């Protein structure tokens, strides 16, 4: 992929949610919410402080993350729907 986010931004691919509930009920596409879990595809270099030092990001490509319901901006890169968001929009790393 020929896309690299700048500064403290990350490129995220949503991970599809489970299609069944724990009780075995199948959820139709119209009732599904967008997943709040994703995989980091690419990450920027970090944010510069006022004295010019770069603070690296805590996430890297390949990390599975949780993010807020309304986080990020949806973009289409190479025909795939992805999200670009700031590192501050990420709630945590799923490990």
N, C-alpha and C positions, 0 to 999 in steps of 0.2 A: 504494500500500500504506500502510495506516495503522498502521505499527509502527516505532518508533524505539528501538534498543537504548540502554541507559544506560551511561555511563562508558566503560570500555575494552572493551566487548563489540561484536561484529559479527554481522550476520545474513548467512548464506552459503547459496547454492543450489549443490548438488553438480552438477558437470559430468559427464555420463555417459561412461564409459570406452569405448574402442574394442571392438567386438564381434568383431574378428578379430585374430589374432596377426600378426606380421610375415611368417610363412610361409603365411598364408592360412587357418589353421585357425579355424573359427567356434567361439566359446566360448558354451556354453549358459548361460541365466540362473542355473541352480542352482550353477554353478561360478564365477560372477563374484564378485569382492570389491567392496565399496563403494568408489567412487572417492575418492581423497585430494586431488582438485583441485576447486576451486569458484570461484564468482563472488561477490564481496561485493555484497549487495543494499543494505544500510544499515549505517552505522557510528555509534557513539556519539561524544560530544563529546571524550572523552579522560579521563585520570585526574588527579585532584587530588593535589598533593603536600601535605606537612604544612604548608607556609606558605600554602596556598590557591591557588597558581597551577595552571592547567590545562595539562597537557602533551597536545597533540593527537596523534591516532593517525597511524601511518605509512601506513595503508591508507585507501582511500576507495571509495565505491560505484563499481562497474564494474571493479575490479581482479580479476584472476585470481590465485588464491593456492593454495599447497600447505599442507596441514595434516596433523597426525598421525592415525594410524589410529583411535584411540579419542578424538579431540578433540571437544569440543562436546556440546551437548544437542540431541536431535532434537525439533522442535516442528512443529505443523501450523498454518500461517497462511494464511487464505483458501483452504483446501483443498489447499495445496501443502506438501510435506514439506521443511523447511528446517533449518538448524543455527544455534544461537546459541553462540558461543565467545568466549573472551577473546582479546585481541590476542596475548598471550604464547603461545597455542596455535598460532599461524600460523608456519609454518616459513619461508616466503618468498613473494615476489610473482613470478609468471611473466610475463615481459615480452617 
